[in-house]
Amino acid sequence: MSKESYINNQFYIRMLLIHLGYGFLIFLFPELSKIILLVIMASFLFVILDRKNKGNEALMAAAYIAGGEVFFRQTGALFFWETGKYAVIIFLLIGMFFKGASSKTVPYWLYLLILFPGVLIASFNFSYDAEVRKLIAFNLAGPVCLGISALYCYYKKIKREDFQRVLLMLLMPLVAQMTYLYFYTPSMEEVRISLSGNYAATGGFGPNQIATVFGMGCFLLATRLFTIKDKLINLIDIALLILMGYRGIITFSRGGIITGIACIIAFLIFFYYKQSSTKRIEGTNLRILVLIGISIAIWIFSSLETRGLIGNRYTNRDAAGQLKEDITTGRTELITTELTAFYKHPITGIGVGKGIEYREENLGIKIASHNEISRLLAEHGVLGIFALCILIFVPLIFWFKFQNNYYFLAFVAFWFLTINHSAMRIALPAFVYGLALLYIVDEKKNTVHRKRLAG
């Protein structure tokens, strides 16, 4: 083992122990959550200002907040609901102040400009008693967070080791949240299970959001089996993957787990394609088989713990085993309403945040969108189509040009699948979209290349 690998492994184990302790501490003393988060954010800010973001510390800070946002919400650490998204935006803006942004980011500046005419339209369309500021902030915070993430990351060169630290910052708060939930609900034996989302297993918080972040956590842990070649670290990651995978499945929220599986497959397709035939035979094939075995074991254990009901949930059956008619749990009706709004207002849309009122007026239910694509069309009209084109085609062109990021397909898949079942309720899909746009530099290969040129 090289000295660098030894240092990285020691850092990983130390961070892991700290966050296992963090989750347990919040379980014992939930009133400390706000204080601890303030200390964490202040520490990140100090490091960014002190080092002037030379090592992309701002990106690491944003990753930590994006990964931990649901945990912070769940434990009451946030001072207001959208603090996580605003913190990600602020950290990245500070980072851009020191390191700037690429001159090629024009499409994402245009994307941000596209969002704001909808605010003006909304000001004319809202009812008199609507909480306009809150509705606009709720619906714009996610898209703006995505835009700022893209501005920071697009064409941004980052060392491979720094990129791995960013992923580590994304993972660590998820470990703390998992630890917290294991102490909060240690066993499913005496828990009453709900097939529409198991709040008992999520500490009373939204199963959809927890399944989403744990899906990302499982993806990060699974990919570490292929990018980290150390037996002890691999065994630790396998243990964490089993623990987190189980907690994700028993939320009974399917979207986040299916998304996590899709991301793992997307990563492996590109990773496998880039591997030489020798490397595939030496280790990659075996690791894939191990991963499949772990996945089967997690499913079997989850099925036993939930008395077979998890199988009903994923095959869209009720507790009696009868097939349900609607696999989308009501989301189709929400999307139909938004597409109808777009059909009736194709040019201007109905305005940012108006979708909630529009559904109440037409369906009699007051609920936020679960689909960011149909929301963009409904609330922004034809400008929403332009925004979607930017978000889809710009990263694809970037990837076809470089193809140096194993995580690109997985990150774009996570963003796209998440916004289709959970909109942008959390910062994670917006931030992960930005990570797909990073230009990863392998310092070791560059060093070898420079030595050959010098020789």
Helices and strands as residue ranges (DSSP letters): H 3-28, G 30-32, H 33-51, H 57-74, H 83-99, H 106-115, H 117-125, H 132-153, E 157-159, H 160-184, G 199-202, H 207-227, H 231-249, H 254-274, H 277-279, I 280-284, H 285-305, H 309-314, H 331-344, H 354-363, H 372-380, H 382-402, H 408-421, H 428-435, E 439-441, H 443-454
